């Protein structure tokens, strides 16, 4: 395949070695893509990961926080320890790419590129085991269940950082629409927190021809949805970020019947804890007030998801410096902006210093799309970045 972003000669030994075996890693990635596994079901994936890591010479622990895999390699007398994390799970999506290596598991798809993230870290792991120049401990974390926001927390609760101590932890995510292989870094908030609310607005059902004899929950729900954005416009500091999205609304089944109730599902996203708290306060209050104004009432189940990804400044600046020293200027984004999607790597950054970075997937379909496909051309540069970051941190 001879995959290499700019077609130029390799810039250093790491790039040369990784590119020499890139076909093998592309094959691994496409195999993982063909057999995706949902959160907490990553048995095959984690088994493959563990076998490769053992063959590279790592000490491997399995079954951490579910199907999590942790590999360690210590060299020299250095006492520094770096953690690098990749996620392994897939999504409940029916693939629509028609690729020859499309998912063979019905209604399950690697629509977020976790197959690519896993392969990138395996490629870096092999190079570091065979050629890495470092003194200290390298800890590679292959995490399950990122998509449901539980895998990182489960691994931490299972003693991840007590059993495998690290001084800093790093992760990355591919990003469609960012130039192929370009790295992006954000100090501070990099991705949003995400919370969910299930709201049931209960009225009094009846015949559509006699609305005056009913309490219409559809009308109350429509008013609530319209008023919802007033929270962002009037309760949140204009210099802060908040996103409220109603993604599901269900009520009734006939055009001439006013239903008894309507159910809505929404997500709330923010960067700052204070805004997150404000959304948790105002969304239920507004739902109840709007429902009551129509003579109905609202039942609200507001559930916290995972927090915002808050990158630590020192570790983020180190990661950026590694990219600037090892890649051309156009492969390091200037003023890369935070993303409003969410990531449970946030829990790892609450437990240890570190940084979550981004690498461009080029002009691809968006994440979580049935047409999405991870671009294999970023395996080599992203793996090389992990190599140079690990060697720099453990120098």
WOQUIHU-V638237 format. One record per residue. N is the residue number from 1. PHI is phi in radians with two decimals (999 if undefined). Layout:
BEGIN
n=N phi=PHI
n=N phi=PHI
END
This chain:
BEGIN
n=1 phi=999
n=2 phi=0.92
n=3 phi=-1.27
n=4 phi=-2.89
n=5 phi=-0.99
n=6 phi=-1.80
n=7 phi=1.27
n=8 phi=-1.43
n=9 phi=-1.19
n=10 phi=-0.94
n=11 phi=-1.46
n=12 phi=-2.75
n=13 phi=-1.10
n=14 phi=-1.06
n=15 phi=-1.14
n=16 phi=-1.08
n=17 phi=-1.16
n=18 phi=-1.14
n=19 phi=-1.16
n=20 phi=-1.10
n=21 phi=-2.00
n=22 phi=-1.14
n=23 phi=-1.04
n=24 phi=-1.09
n=25 phi=-1.32
n=26 phi=-1.09
n=27 phi=-1.12
n=28 phi=-1.08
n=29 phi=-1.03
n=30 phi=-1.26
n=31 phi=-1.14
n=32 phi=-1.06
n=33 phi=-1.16
n=34 phi=-1.22
n=35 phi=-2.20
n=36 phi=-1.25
n=37 phi=-2.34
n=38 phi=-1.24
n=39 phi=-0.94
n=40 phi=1.17
n=41 phi=-2.12
n=42 phi=-1.44
n=43 phi=-1.13
n=44 phi=-1.10
n=45 phi=-1.04
n=46 phi=-1.16
n=47 phi=-1.13
n=48 phi=-1.09
n=49 phi=-1.01
n=50 phi=-1.08
n=51 phi=-1.11
n=52 phi=-1.11
n=53 phi=-1.11
n=54 phi=-1.09
n=55 phi=-1.18
n=56 phi=-1.44
n=57 phi=1.81
n=58 phi=-1.46
n=59 phi=-1.42
n=60 phi=-2.16
n=61 phi=-2.04
n=62 phi=-2.04
n=63 phi=1.26
n=64 phi=-1.65
n=65 phi=1.11
n=66 phi=1.97
n=67 phi=-1.84
n=68 phi=-1.17
n=69 phi=-2.18
n=70 phi=-2.21
n=71 phi=-2.08
n=72 phi=-2.22
n=73 phi=-2.55
n=74 phi=-2.02
n=75 phi=-2.39
n=76 phi=1.15
n=77 phi=-1.80
n=78 phi=-1.19
n=79 phi=-1.87
n=80 phi=-1.39
n=81 phi=-2.45
n=82 phi=-2.06
n=83 phi=-1.95
n=84 phi=-2.26
n=85 phi=-2.04
n=86 phi=-2.28
n=87 phi=-1.78
n=88 phi=-2.17
n=89 phi=-1.51
n=90 phi=-2.03
n=91 phi=-2.08
n=92 phi=-1.41
n=93 phi=-2.26
n=94 phi=-1.52
n=95 phi=-1.18
n=96 phi=-2.31
n=97 phi=-1.59
n=98 phi=1.06
n=99 phi=-1.25
n=100 phi=-1.11
n=101 phi=-1.92
n=102 phi=-1.09
n=103 phi=-0.96
n=104 phi=-1.77
n=105 phi=-1.70
n=106 phi=-0.96
n=107 phi=1.08
n=108 phi=-2.30
n=109 phi=-2.64
n=110 phi=-1.41
n=111 phi=-1.72
n=112 phi=-2.23
n=113 phi=1.52
n=114 phi=-1.16
n=115 phi=-1.07
n=116 phi=-1.23
n=117 phi=-1.05
n=118 phi=-1.09
n=119 phi=-1.16
n=120 phi=-0.99
n=121 phi=-1.22
n=122 phi=-1.13
n=123 phi=-1.10
n=124 phi=-1.14
n=125 phi=-1.04
n=126 phi=-1.13
n=127 phi=-1.08
n=128 phi=-1.10
n=129 phi=-1.21
n=130 phi=-1.59
n=131 phi=-2.35
n=132 phi=-1.08
n=133 phi=-1.94
n=134 phi=-2.73
n=135 phi=-2.34
n=136 phi=2.58
n=137 phi=-2.09
n=138 phi=-1.76
n=139 phi=-2.12
n=140 phi=-1.87
n=141 phi=-1.98
n=142 phi=-1.87
n=143 phi=-1.72
n=144 phi=-1.53
n=145 phi=0.98
n=146 phi=-1.23
n=147 phi=-1.10
n=148 phi=-1.75
n=149 phi=1.22
n=150 phi=-2.15
n=151 phi=-1.11
n=152 phi=-1.09
n=153 phi=-1.11
n=154 phi=-1.09
n=155 phi=-1.13
n=156 phi=-1.12
n=157 phi=-1.14
n=158 phi=-1.51
n=159 phi=1.52
n=160 phi=-0.86
n=161 phi=-1.48
n=162 phi=-1.39
n=163 phi=-1.34
n=164 phi=-2.29
n=165 phi=-1.10
n=166 phi=-2.35
n=167 phi=-1.48
n=168 phi=-2.76
n=169 phi=-2.31
n=170 phi=-2.28
n=171 phi=-2.58
n=172 phi=-2.52
n=173 phi=-2.44
n=174 phi=-1.22
n=175 phi=-2.45
n=176 phi=-1.07
n=177 phi=1.55
n=178 phi=-1.61
n=179 phi=-0.85
n=180 phi=-0.92
n=181 phi=1.34
n=182 phi=-1.48
n=183 phi=-1.67
n=184 phi=-2.18
n=185 phi=-2.27
n=186 phi=-2.35
n=187 phi=-1.52
n=188 phi=1.39
n=189 phi=-1.08
n=190 phi=-1.98
n=191 phi=-2.51
n=192 phi=-1.51
n=193 phi=-1.25
n=194 phi=-2.46
n=195 phi=-2.19
n=196 phi=-2.24
n=197 phi=-2.30
n=198 phi=-1.88
n=199 phi=-2.08
n=200 phi=-2.04
n=201 phi=-1.70
n=202 phi=-1.90
n=203 phi=-2.17
n=204 phi=-2.38
n=205 phi=-1.31
n=206 phi=3.01
n=207 phi=-1.31
n=208 phi=-1.14
n=209 phi=-1.43
n=210 phi=-2.27
n=211 phi=-1.10
n=212 phi=-1.21
n=213 phi=-1.67
n=214 phi=-2.10
n=215 phi=-2.10
n=216 phi=-1.40
n=217 phi=-1.29
n=218 phi=-1.18
n=219 phi=-1.11
n=220 phi=-1.11
n=221 phi=-1.16
n=222 phi=-1.10
n=223 phi=-1.14
n=224 phi=-1.12
n=225 phi=-1.07
n=226 phi=-1.14
n=227 phi=-1.30
n=228 phi=-0.97
n=229 phi=-1.25
n=230 phi=-1.16
n=231 phi=-1.13
n=232 phi=-1.14
n=233 phi=-1.32
n=234 phi=-2.20
n=235 phi=-1.94
n=236 phi=-1.96
n=237 phi=-0.89
n=238 phi=-1.01
n=239 phi=-1.53
n=240 phi=-1.76
n=241 phi=-2.06
n=242 phi=-2.61
n=243 phi=-2.30
n=244 phi=-2.06
n=245 phi=-2.28
n=246 phi=-1.57
n=247 phi=-1.78
n=248 phi=-2.64
n=249 phi=-2.51
n=250 phi=-2.40
n=251 phi=-2.99
n=252 phi=1.34
n=253 phi=-2.53
n=254 phi=-2.33
n=255 phi=-1.28
n=256 phi=-1.96
n=257 phi=-2.22
n=258 phi=-1.48
n=259 phi=-1.33
n=260 phi=-1.27
n=261 phi=-2.66
n=262 phi=-2.33
n=263 phi=-1.91
n=264 phi=-2.19
n=265 phi=-2.14
n=266 phi=-2.44
n=267 phi=-2.08
n=268 phi=-2.19
n=269 phi=-2.23
n=270 phi=-2.77
n=271 phi=-1.66
n=272 phi=-1.68
n=273 phi=-1.03
n=274 phi=-1.17
n=275 phi=-1.18
n=276 phi=-1.01
n=277 phi=-1.12
n=278 phi=-1.11
n=279 phi=-1.12
n=280 phi=-1.13
n=281 phi=-1.35
n=282 phi=-1.45
n=283 phi=-1.06
n=284 phi=-1.08
n=285 phi=-1.10
n=286 phi=-1.18
n=287 phi=-1.04
n=288 phi=-1.18
n=289 phi=-1.17
n=290 phi=-1.13
n=291 phi=-1.08
n=292 phi=-1.12
n=293 phi=-1.16
n=294 phi=-1.86
n=295 phi=1.47
n=296 phi=-1.76
n=297 phi=-2.45
n=298 phi=-2.01
n=299 phi=-1.85
n=300 phi=-2.11
n=301 phi=-2.02
n=302 phi=-1.78
n=303 phi=-2.08
n=304 phi=-1.30
n=305 phi=-1.68
n=306 phi=-1.91
n=307 phi=-1.32
n=308 phi=-1.20
n=309 phi=-1.40
n=310 phi=-1.96
n=311 phi=-1.28
n=312 phi=-1.40
n=313 phi=-1.11
n=314 phi=-1.06
n=315 phi=-1.21
n=316 phi=-1.19
n=317 phi=-1.17
n=318 phi=-1.11
n=319 phi=-1.07
n=320 phi=-1.09
n=321 phi=-1.08
n=322 phi=-1.05
n=323 phi=-1.14
n=324 phi=-1.14
n=325 phi=-1.46
n=326 phi=-2.14
n=327 phi=-2.35
n=328 phi=-1.03
n=329 phi=-0.97
n=330 phi=-1.32
n=331 phi=-1.71
n=332 phi=-2.12
n=333 phi=-1.19
n=334 phi=-1.70
n=335 phi=0.95
n=336 phi=-1.12
n=337 phi=-1.64
n=338 phi=-1.05
n=339 phi=-1.84
n=340 phi=-1.66
n=341 phi=-1.25
n=342 phi=-2.22
n=343 phi=-2.68
n=344 phi=-1.40
n=345 phi=-1.02
n=346 phi=-0.92
n=347 phi=-1.14
n=348 phi=-1.17
n=349 phi=-1.29
n=350 phi=-1.31
n=351 phi=-1.53
n=352 phi=-2.51
n=353 phi=-1.11
n=354 phi=2.89
n=355 phi=-2.74
n=356 phi=-2.00
n=357 phi=-2.11
n=358 phi=-2.27
n=359 phi=-2.35
n=360 phi=-1.16
n=361 phi=-1.73
n=362 phi=1.32
n=363 phi=-1.51
n=364 phi=-1.96
n=365 phi=-1.09
n=366 phi=-1.19
n=367 phi=-1.03
n=368 phi=1.20
n=369 phi=-1.66
n=370 phi=-1.09
n=371 phi=-1.69
n=372 phi=-1.14
n=373 phi=-2.56
n=374 phi=-1.13
n=375 phi=-1.57
n=376 phi=-1.13
n=377 phi=-1.20
n=378 phi=-1.66
n=379 phi=-1.05
n=380 phi=-1.13
n=381 phi=-1.13
n=382 phi=-1.20
n=383 phi=-1.11
n=384 phi=-1.10
n=385 phi=-1.07
n=386 phi=-1.03
n=387 phi=-1.04
n=388 phi=-1.22
n=389 phi=-1.14
n=390 phi=-1.09
n=391 phi=-1.16
n=392 phi=-1.19
n=393 phi=-1.12
n=394 phi=-1.75
n=395 phi=-1.38
END
